[in-house]
Amino acid sequence: MFTYPTLFWLGLPLIGIPILIHLINLFRHRRVRWAAMDFLLASQKRHKNWIVLKQLLLLLLRMTAIAAIVLMVAQPILRDQWGDLLGNSQTHHVVLLDDSYSMSDRGGRQSVYQRAKQVILRLANQAEQQGGEHRLSLLRTSRAASRPEGSAPDFVQQLIDKPLLTKLDRQLNSLSPSETSADAIPGLKAIKALFERAEDEHRIVYLISDFRVPQWEDPEGPRNHLAALASPQTKIRLIHCTDAFRPNLAITRLEPQAGVRAAGVEFFMEVEVTNFGNQELRDIPLSLTEDGHARPGIVFDAIGAGESITRRFRVNFVAPGEHTLVARLENDCVTTDNAWYAVVEVPQSVPTLIIDGTSRARDGYFLSMALNPGGKIQTGISPQIEPVSFLRKRDQLKRFPTIFLANIGHLEVPEVETLETFVKQGGGLGIFLGEQSIGRTITEKLYRSGDGLFPLPVTISTDLLAARESATPDIEATQHPIFQMFLTMRNNPLDGVRIKRYFQVPGDWQPSPDSSGQVIARLRNGAPLVVERSLGKGRVVTFLTKPSPEETNLGSWNDWARNYSYVPTLLMLQGYLAAERFSIDLNHVASPLDVQLDASRYHPQVRFSVPDGEHQQTVALDATPSGTTHWKAQLANTSQAGLYQAELRTFDGQPEKRNYAYNVDTNESELDFLDADQLAARLGDLPVEILMAAELRFSPHDLAGYNLSSTLFYVVVCILLFELILAYLASYHPPRREGIA
């Protein structure tokens, strides 16, 4: 076997060059009769046999040198049974198979994953036909990523023979792409950890993949791990299985919009679809399922290449508890990312705490009436008005997703710390100033040079000067979720609100570049009116005016509460502030599902309902202690997207069910790939071979054996040295004469 057999057959005739030169030299001689030659011919007859032998040996050496050079260039490969004599007894084929869901990309009758499996079968069959000792190890990227400590390969150093070929064929037929986005790095790490190379082992590592752009955006990661495997005894081959870039749609988001979520209250859900292809797609239907029942779907008119489009739809869950929503697209080249699952928790009502700093609590009353007007109007909010001293009851604040401060004059340090902790842990805080508020105190205790709750420093309250034109609106709102609905109306109700008094900010104040604060509404004179900032996981929205139109010793501050925009604004404000507490957990496939149990209420056994294709299977697990007061049950196998359910049982025998939504990582939905040249450019000078699966044909030298080219180099050197010595001995050298004194 030769690496370059053509070079061998083209170079083989060169062996006759020494003979040809010898024959040419014979024809160049002329016969001249010379008396002195008789004596020389007589002497030659006596030494002829020895001279001819030396010349034949010299000719043979020259022919052998040329033959060795030809062989060295052709790179002969010894079969393994002969390679044993040279210390290379077996070949270990280590295959890392990419089974992330982008490999399900289907063009025509065959998917990329099926093409990859055919490559493995072809490799094993030709290794078995070649003879010698060949062993196979097969590892999938999804299993390497889910078990980093000890990935479970499908085959570990199995001898390649007829029984293994049958077993391998059966195993590969049963495999399908996973729903994970596992890249090659965990698998390359696992290869290095699992398969220690023996001294007499020749190893070939195959990475069989589709080489999508997102997984190779940072080539240093895969490159470094490939370099760690490379060695003189280890070859690395990248087998590229992708043949074309096809259009692909994916659902990338399904979640509630900011607003009040409560039983019997209508709110909006938002679904996002992304076109990961390179051409516009039109008339795309999306079906929706609510609690297992079909509901009206949505049609996307057009989605451009690389574009994401969102659509809203209304939901109204009458019963409190957890509800499920499923969105689906029609099948395309990758079906795994055509579904998205969501679990929406809807309480009976949303408790909201209002802290009023006045004795009559009139500001709190206006806020309470806006959040829950009563009668036939259901907002789903249960407001509770309390004095400032209530802030000292930290254990009770946990049940409120939102707190409103109305016209607060003075807060003690413990109360400020309580509010800061509340916001940092995900709570929402709305602040309305008033005649009780003191600018200097707010700046020193709440703003604290940008480190506190308040988003900006304030000075004193002042009147808003009358506008030159009565039609000029006092409020200039931005495209913020609180005001966005008004900005789309032909007659914006905010234009009718009159602001008479507000708190000023220092004239030289400017938000720092790294500040999370932003002005979301200004007065007509450019002064901030509504400002928000984030703190930890929560948000703070501040109004620099009163929440009520009641007269004070400084007069009325505004008439907003008499405008029909007041109630929607506060409802949107409450939903916006409470969004973090009601956010939907985004669980990706293959991440473990942890269920925390109160050890004083629940039995430690949990029954999980797990999606299995179109059906569900049940898995019972025993929880383990987590701290001193809780149990934790962990479901490690979440390999499929879908709806998971954990069934718990309390000590009084009552069952309780918790639902969880698992979705695929949409990074795998991007099907743009690197071709062989682009891949080679990213890998630089790394010694790897890049082969295309569609054109791949394994020849014996691609599989195994001992390459004799290095050995032949040293043989050529030895032959040439011996040829020089023999040529010297076979030629005539007259003795050197001594000089005459």
Residue pairs with C-beta under 8 A, 6 or more apart in sequence:
1 76
1 77
1 78
1 79
1 700
1 701
1 705
2 8
2 74
2 75
2 76
2 77
2 701
3 74
3 75
3 76
3 77
3 701
3 707
3 709
4 73
4 74
4 75
5 74
7 70
7 73
7 74
8 70
8 71
8 74
8 76
11 69
11 70
11 73
11 74
12 67
12 70
14 66
14 70
15 63
15 66
15 67
15 70
16 63
17 66
18 59
18 62
18 63
18 66
19 59
19 63
22 59
44 51
51 730
54 726
54 729
54 730
55 730
57 726
57 730
58 723
58 726
58 727
58 730
61 719
61 722
61 723
61 726
62 723
64 719
65 716
65 719
65 720
65 723
68 712
68 715
68 716
68 719
69 716
71 708
71 712
72 708
72 709
72 712
72 713
72 716
73 709
75 701
75 707
75 708
75 709
76 707
76 708
76 709
76 712
77 700
77 701
77 705
77 706
77 707
77 708
78 86
78 705
78 706
78 708
79 130
79 131
79 132
79 705
80 88
80 89
80 90
80 91
80 131
80 132
80 133
80 134
80 704
80 705
80 706
81 131
81 132
82 706
83 89
83 132
83 202
83 705
83 706
86 706
86 711
87 199
87 200
88 200
88 202
88 705
88 706
89 133
89 200
89 201
90 132
90 133
90 134
90 135
90 198
90 200
90 201
90 202
91 127
91 132
91 133
91 134
91 135
91 201
91 202
91 203
91 204
91 703
91 704
91 705
92 134
92 135
92 136
92 137
92 157
92 195
92 197
92 198
92 201
92 202
92 203
92 204
93 123
93 124
93 127
93 134
93 135
93 136
93 137
93 160
93 204
93 206
93 703
94 137
94 139
94 191
94 195
94 203
94 204
94 205
94 206
95 120
95 123
95 136
95 137
95 138
95 139
95 206
95 208
96 139
96 140
96 141
96 144
96 184
96 187
96 188
96 191
96 205
96 206
96 207
96 208
97 116
97 117
97 120
97 138
97 139
97 140
97 141
97 208
98 116
98 140
98 141
98 184
98 207
98 208
98 209
98 210
99 113
99 140
99 141
99 142
99 175
99 176
99 177
99 178
99 180
99 182
100 141
100 142
100 177
100 178
100 180
100 181
100 182
100 183
100 668
101 177
101 178
101 179
101 180
101 181
101 334
101 336
101 337
101 664
101 668
102 112
102 181
102 210
102 212
102 334
102 668
102 669
102 670
102 671
103 111
103 112
103 113
103 116
103 177
103 209
103 210
103 241
104 111
104 112
104 113
104 176
104 177
104 334
104 335
104 336
105 111
105 112
105 210
105 242
105 246
105 248
105 333
105 334
105 671
106 112
106 333
106 334
107 243
107 244
107 246
107 333
111 177
112 210
112 241
112 242
112 243
113 176
113 177
113 241
115 241
115 243
115 693
115 694
116 208
116 209
116 239
116 241
116 693
117 172
117 175
118 693
119 208
119 239
119 241
119 693
119 696
120 138
120 168
120 172
120 208
121 165
121 168
121 169
121 172
122 696
122 698
123 206
123 698
123 703
124 136
124 160
124 164
124 165
124 168
125 165
126 698
126 700
126 703
127 134
127 136
127 160
127 703
127 704
128 134
128 160
128 161
128 162
128 164
128 165
130 700
130 703
130 704
132 704
132 705
133 159
134 159
134 160
134 703
134 704
135 157
135 158
135 159
135 160
136 155
136 157
136 158
136 160
136 164
136 168
137 153
137 155
137 156
137 157
137 158
137 194
137 195
138 153
138 154
138 155
138 168
139 151
139 153
139 154
139 187
139 190
139 191
139 194
140 154
140 175
140 178
140 187
141 180
141 182
141 183
141 184
141 186
141 187
142 178
142 180
142 182
142 590
142 639
143 151
143 152
143 153
144 151
144 182
144 186
144 187
144 189
144 190
145 180
145 182
145 183
145 186
145 187
145 590
146 180
146 182
146 590
146 636
146 639
148 186
148 189
148 190
150 194
151 186
151 187
151 190
151 194
153 194
154 171
154 175
155 164
155 168
155 171
156 194
156 195
157 195
158 164
177 336
178 590
178 639
179 336
179 589
179 590
179 639
179 640
179 641
179 664
180 589
180 590
180 639
180 664
180 665
181 588
181 589
181 664
181 665
181 667
181 668
182 590
183 215
183 222
184 207
184 209
184 215
184 222
184 225
185 221
185 222
185 225
187 207
188 207
188 222
188 225
188 226
188 228
188 229
189 225
191 205
191 229
192 225
192 228
192 229
195 203
197 203
197 231
197 233
197 234
201 233
202 233
202 704
202 705
202 706
203 233
203 234
203 235
204 234
204 235
204 236
204 237
204 703
204 704
205 229
205 234
205 235
205 236
205 237
206 237
206 238
206 239
207 226
207 236
207 237
207 238
207 239
208 239
208 241
208 693
209 238
209 239
209 240
209 241
210 240
210 241
210 242
210 673
211 238
211 240
211 242
211 673
211 674
211 679
212 242
212 668
212 670
212 671
212 672
212 673
212 674
213 670
213 672
213 673
213 674
214 667
214 668
214 670
215 222
215 667
216 222
216 674
216 679
216 682
219 682
219 683
223 682
223 683
223 684
223 686
226 236
226 683
226 686
226 688
227 686
229 236
230 236
230 686
230 687
230 688
235 689
236 686
236 687
236 688
236 689
237 688
237 689
237 690
237 691
238 679
238 688
238 689
238 690
238 691
239 691
239 692
239 693
239 696
240 675
240 676
240 679
240 690
240 691
240 692
240 693
241 693
242 673
243 694
245 277
245 278
245 671
245 672
245 673
246 277
246 333
246 671
247 275
247 276
247 277
247 278
247 279
247 281
247 332
247 333
248 275
248 276
248 277
248 332
248 333
248 334
248 337
248 669
248 671
249 273
249 274
249 275
249 276
249 277
249 281
249 284
249 303
249 329
249 332
249 338
250 273
250 274
250 276
250 329
250 334
250 337
250 338
250 666
250 669
251 271
251 272
251 273
251 274
251 286
251 327
251 328
251 329
251 337
251 338
251 339
251 340
252 272
252 273
252 274
252 308
252 340
252 666
252 669
253 270
253 271
253 272
253 310
253 340
254 269
254 270
254 271
254 272
254 325
254 327
254 340
254 341
254 342
255 269
255 270
255 342
255 584
256 267
256 268
256 269
256 270
256 344
256 582
256 584
257 267
257 268
257 269
257 270
257 312
257 481
258 481
258 572
258 575
258 576
258 579
259 267
259 268
259 571
259 572
259 575
260 267
260 350
260 379
260 380
260 381
260 571
260 574
260 575
260 578
261 267
261 344
261 345
261 346
261 347
261 350
261 380
261 575
261 582
262 320
262 346
262 347
262 348
262 349
262 350
262 378
262 379
262 380
262 381
263 317
263 318
263 319
263 320
263 346
263 347
263 348
263 349
263 380
264 316
264 317
264 318
264 378
264 380
265 316
265 378
265 379
265 380
266 314
266 315
266 316
267 314
267 315
267 316
267 575
268 312
268 313
268 314
268 315
269 312
269 313
269 314
269 315
269 325
269 342
269 344
270 310
270 311
270 312
271 286
271 288
271 298
271 310
271 311
271 313
271 327
271 340
272 308
272 309
272 310
273 284
273 286
273 300
273 303
273 308
273 309
273 311
273 329
274 303
274 307
274 308
274 309
274 666
274 669
275 281
275 303
275 304
275 305
275 306
275 307
275 308
276 306
276 669
276 670
276 671
276 672
277 305
277 671
278 305
278 306
278 672
279 305
280 302
280 303
280 304
280 305
281 302
281 303
282 301
282 302
282 303
283 299
283 300
283 301
283 302
284 299
284 300
284 303
284 329
284 330
285 297
285 298
285 299
285 329
285 330
286 297
286 298
286 299
286 300
286 311
286 327
286 328
286 329
287 294
287 297
287 327
287 328
288 294
288 295
288 296
288 297
288 298
288 313
288 325
288 326
288 327
288 328
289 295
289 324
289 325
289 326
289 327
289 328
290 315
290 323
290 324
290 325
291 323
291 324
292 324
296 313
298 311
298 313
300 309
300 311
303 309
315 325
315 344
317 323
317 344
317 346
319 346
320 346
320 347
320 348
321 345
321 346
322 343
322 344
322 345
322 346
322 657
322 658
322 659
323 343
323 344
323 345
323 346
324 341
324 342
324 343
324 344
324 643
324 659
324 661
325 341
325 342
325 343
325 344
326 339
326 340
326 341
326 342
326 643
327 339
327 340
327 342
328 338
328 339
328 340
329 338
329 339
330 338
331 338
332 338
333 671
334 669
334 671
336 641
336 664
336 668
337 664
337 666
337 668
337 669
339 641
340 663
341 641
341 642
341 643
341 661
341 662
341 663
342 584
342 661
343 584
343 643
343 659
343 660
343 661
344 584
345 582
347 380
349 380
349 381
349 382
350 380
350 381
350 382
350 401
350 402
350 574
350 578
351 382
351 384
351 399
351 400
351 401
352 371
352 381
352 382
352 383
352 384
352 400
352 401
352 402
352 403
352 404
352 574
353 383
353 384
353 386
353 390
353 397
353 400
353 402
353 403
353 404
354 364
354 367
354 368
354 383
354 384
354 385
354 386
354 403
354 404
354 406
355 364
355 386
355 387
355 388
355 390
355 391
355 403
355 404
355 405
355 406
355 408
356 362
356 363
356 364
356 365
356 385
356 386
356 387
356 406
356 407
357 363
357 388
357 405
357 406
357 407
357 408
357 409
357 410
357 434
357 436
357 437
358 364
358 406
358 407
358 434
358 436
361 385
361 387
362 548
362 550
363 406
363 407
363 432
363 434
363 546
363 547
363 548
363 550
364 385
364 404
364 406
365 385
365 548
366 547
366 548
366 549
366 550
366 561
367 383
367 404
367 406
367 432
367 547
367 570
368 383
368 385
370 561
370 566
370 567
370 570
370 571
371 379
371 381
371 383
371 570
371 571
371 574
372 379
372 381
372 382
372 383
373 379
373 567
379 571
381 571
381 574
384 400
388 408
388 410
388 411
388 415
390 396
391 397
391 411
391 415
391 418
391 419
392 414
392 415
392 418
394 418
394 421
397 403
397 418
397 422
397 427
400 427
401 427
401 428
401 577
401 578
401 581
401 582
402 427
402 428
402 429
402 430
402 574
402 577
402 578
403 419
403 422
403 427
403 428
403 429
403 430
404 429
404 430
404 431
404 432
404 547
405 419
405 429
405 430
405 431
405 432
406 432
406 434
406 547
407 432
407 433
407 434
407 435
407 436
407 437
407 546
407 547
408 431
408 436
408 437
409 436
409 437
409 438
409 441
410 438
410 441
411 419
411 445
411 446
413 445
416 445
416 446
416 452
416 453
419 429
419 453
420 452
420 453
420 535
422 429
422 538
423 429
423 453
423 535
423 536
423 538
423 539
423 540
424 535
424 536
424 537
424 538
425 536
425 537
425 538
426 536
426 537
426 538
426 580
426 581
427 538
427 577
427 580
427 581
428 538
428 539
428 540
428 541
428 574
428 576
428 577
428 578
428 579
428 580
428 581
429 453
429 538
429 539
429 540
429 541
429 577
430 540
430 541
430 542
430 543
430 573
430 574
430 577
431 453
431 454
431 540
431 541
431 542
431 543
432 542
432 543
432 545
432 546
432 547
433 442
433 458
433 461
433 503
433 542
433 543
433 544
433 545
433 546
434 545
434 546
434 547
434 552
434 557
435 461
435 546
435 552
435 553
435 554
435 557
437 461
437 503
439 458
439 459
439 460
439 461
439 503
439 504
440 459
442 454
442 457
442 458
443 454
443 457
443 458
443 459
445 452
446 452
446 453
446 454
447 453
447 454
447 455
447 456
447 457
447 458
450 512
450 515
450 517
453 535
453 540
454 540
454 542
455 515
455 517
455 531
455 532
455 533
455 540
455 542
456 505
456 509
456 511
456 517
456 528
456 531
456 542
457 505
457 506
457 509
458 503
458 504
458 505
458 544
459 503
459 504
459 505
459 506
460 503
460 504
461 501
461 502
461 503
461 504
461 554
462 501
462 502
462 503
462 504
463 500
463 501
464 474
464 499
464 500
464 501
464 502
464 523
464 524
464 525
465 525
467 474
467 524
472 524
473 492
473 494
473 495
473 496
473 497
473 524
474 497
474 498
474 499
474 523
474 524
475 494
475 495
475 497
475 499
475 521
475 522
475 523
475 524
475 529
476 521
476 522
476 523
476 524
477 483
477 486
477 487
477 494
477 520
477 521
477 530
478 519
478 520
478 521
479 487
480 520
480 521
480 532
481 572
481 576
482 520
482 530
482 541
482 569
482 572
482 573
482 576
483 494
483 520
483 521
483 569
483 572
485 568
485 572
486 492
486 493
486 494
486 565
486 568
493 563
493 564
493 565
494 563
494 565
496 563
496 565
497 558
497 559
497 560
497 563
497 565
498 558
498 559
499 523
499 529
499 545
499 557
499 558
499 560
500 555
500 556
500 557
500 558
500 559
501 545
501 546
501 554
501 555
501 556
501 557
501 558
502 523
502 527
502 529
502 544
502 545
502 557
503 544
503 545
504 527
505 527
505 528
511 517
511 518
515 533
516 533
516 534
516 535
517 531
517 532
517 533
518 531
518 532
518 533
519 528
519 529
519 530
519 531
520 530
520 531
520 532
520 541
521 528
521 529
521 530
522 528
522 529
523 529
528 544
529 543
529 544
529 545
530 541
530 542
530 543
530 544
531 541
531 542
531 544
532 539
532 540
532 541
532 542
533 539
533 540
534 540
537 580
538 577
538 580
539 576
539 577
539 579
539 580
541 573
541 576
541 577
545 557
545 558
545 560
546 552
546 557
546 558
547 560
547 561
548 561
549 556
549 557
549 558
549 559
549 560
549 561
549 562
550 556
560 566
560 569
584 661
585 660
585 661
586 663
587 593
587 638
587 660
587 661
587 662
587 663
588 662
588 663
588 664
588 665
589 638
589 639
589 640
589 641
589 662
589 663
589 664
589 665
590 638
590 639
591 638
591 662
592 634
592 635
592 636
592 638
593 608
593 634
593 635
593 638
593 644
593 646
593 660
593 662
594 632
594 633
594 634
595 606
595 623
595 632
595 633
595 634
595 635
595 646
595 648
595 658
596 626
596 630
596 631
596 632
597 604
597 606
597 623
597 630
597 631
597 632
597 633
597 648
598 629
598 630
598 631
599 625
599 629
599 630
599 631
600 629
601 650
601 651
602 631
602 648
602 649
602 650
602 651
602 656
603 648
603 649
603 650
603 651
604 622
604 623
604 624
604 631
604 633
605 620
605 621
605 622
605 623
605 649
606 620
606 621
606 622
606 623
606 633
606 646
606 647
606 648
607 618
607 619
607 620
607 621
607 646
607 647
608 618
608 619
608 620
608 621
608 635
608 644
608 645
608 646
608 647
609 616
609 617
609 618
609 644
609 645
609 646
609 647
610 616
610 617
610 618
610 619
610 635
610 637
610 638
610 640
610 644
611 640
611 641
611 642
611 643
611 644
612 640
613 640
619 635
619 637
621 633
621 634
621 635
622 633
623 631
623 632
623 633
624 631
624 632
624 633
625 631
625 632
626 632
633 646
635 644
635 646
638 644
638 662
640 662
641 662
641 663
641 664
642 661
642 662
643 659
643 660
643 661
643 662
644 659
644 660
644 661
644 662
645 657
645 658
645 659
645 660
646 657
646 658
646 660
647 655
647 656
647 657
648 655
648 656
648 657
648 658
649 655
649 656
650 656
674 682
676 690
676 692
679 690
680 690
701 707
